[in-house]
Amino acid sequence: MNDRQLSIFEQLDRLCRGFKQSWDKGEAPAIEDYLSRIEAEARETLLRNLLPTDIRFLRKLGEAPSSEQYIQRFPDYARAIRSVFLESVAESMAQSTSHSLASLRDTSEVPPTVS
């Protein structure tokens, strides 16, 4: 990795951490503000990393963000946005399946009651 790549990586890391910290503080950071802080060639990568955090925190607030809302804001990154949402759905389904299996395991370990 050359110095320029390392520098971009460090910027991405710093911006992602700052974005999450803003959400953790109860702020609602604008992705646009973060994208403007990095070179154009790295913006898609940054967006791919910020979106899951944004989606997760918005869902915790009871909102239901959609890929179309983000595509309206970032039309140049429609493919990346759809990819992140697809990954998000797959992750949610995996977690749901995992919780279902865990609850089945929990109930199957309970000995039957004697009448």
SULFEN-V795299 format. One record per residue. N is the residue number from 0. SS is DSSP state (a for helix, b for strand, c for the rest). PHI is phi in degrees with one decimal (999 if undefined). OMEGA is omega in whole degrees, 0 to 359 (NA if undefined). Layout:
# SULFEN-V795299
n | ss | phi | omega
N | SS | PHI | OMEGA
N | SS | PHI | OMEGA
This chain:
# SULFEN-V795299
n | ss | phi | omega
0 | c | 999 | 180
1 | c | -85.0 | 184
2 | a | -59.3 | 182
3 | a | -66.5 | 178
4 | a | -62.9 | 179
5 | a | -62.1 | 179
6 | a | -61.3 | 179
7 | a | -65.0 | 177
8 | a | -58.7 | 180
9 | a | -62.6 | 178
10 | a | -63.8 | 179
11 | a | -58.7 | 180
12 | a | -61.1 | 181
13 | a | -63.3 | 181
14 | a | -66.7 | 179
15 | a | -63.5 | 179
16 | a | -64.0 | 179
17 | a | -63.0 | 179
18 | a | -62.5 | 179
19 | a | -63.9 | 179
20 | a | -62.6 | 177
21 | a | -62.0 | 177
22 | a | -62.6 | 180
23 | a | -59.5 | 179
24 | c | -80.1 | 180
25 | c | 92.0 | 176
26 | c | -83.4 | 175
27 | c | -119.6 | 184
28 | c | -65.7 | 178
29 | c | -89.7 | 179
30 | a | -56.3 | 181
31 | a | -54.6 | 180
32 | a | -62.5 | 181
33 | a | -77.2 | 179
34 | a | -62.2 | 182
35 | c | -72.8 | 183
36 | c | -93.2 | 183
37 | c | -136.0 | 180
38 | c | -56.8 | 183
39 | a | -55.0 | 183
40 | a | -67.3 | 181
41 | a | -104.5 | 185
42 | a | -66.6 | 179
43 | a | -63.4 | 178
44 | a | -62.3 | 179
45 | a | -63.2 | 179
46 | a | -59.0 | 179
47 | a | -59.3 | 181
48 | a | -87.9 | 180
49 | a | -82.5 | 185
50 | a | -55.9 | 180
51 | a | -57.7 | 178
52 | a | -65.9 | 180
53 | a | -60.0 | 181
54 | a | -61.2 | 182
55 | a | -59.1 | 182
56 | a | -69.6 | 178
57 | a | -63.6 | 178
58 | a | -64.6 | 177
59 | a | -62.5 | 179
60 | c | -84.5 | 179
61 | c | 88.9 | 178
62 | c | -87.6 | 179
63 | c | -127.1 | 181
64 | c | -64.0 | 180
65 | c | -118.1 | 177
66 | a | -60.9 | 182
67 | a | -63.7 | 177
68 | a | -62.0 | 180
69 | a | -70.9 | 179
70 | a | -64.5 | 176
71 | a | -62.8 | 180
72 | a | -78.3 | 186
73 | c | -132.1 | 185
74 | a | -60.6 | 180
75 | a | -70.0 | 184
76 | a | -117.7 | 184
77 | a | -57.1 | 181
78 | a | -62.4 | 180
79 | a | -63.5 | 180
80 | a | -63.9 | 179
81 | a | -61.2 | 179
82 | a | -62.8 | 179
83 | a | -63.1 | 179
84 | a | -67.1 | 177
85 | a | -62.6 | 177
86 | a | -62.4 | 180
87 | a | -64.5 | 179
88 | a | -65.3 | 179
89 | a | -61.2 | 179
90 | a | -64.6 | 179
91 | a | -63.0 | 180
92 | a | -65.3 | 179
93 | a | -63.5 | 179
94 | a | -65.2 | 179
95 | a | -63.5 | 178
96 | a | -63.3 | 180
97 | a | -61.8 | 179
98 | a | -66.1 | 179
99 | a | -64.3 | 179
100 | a | -63.7 | 179
101 | a | -63.6 | 180
102 | a | -69.4 | 175
103 | a | -65.1 | 179
104 | a | -61.4 | 181
105 | a | -61.6 | 183
106 | a | -76.9 | 181
107 | a | -75.6 | 180
108 | c | -87.9 | 181
109 | c | -81.5 | 180
110 | c | -67.5 | 180
111 | c | -64.4 | 179
112 | c | -83.9 | 178
113 | c | -97.3 | 181
114 | c | -92.2 | NA
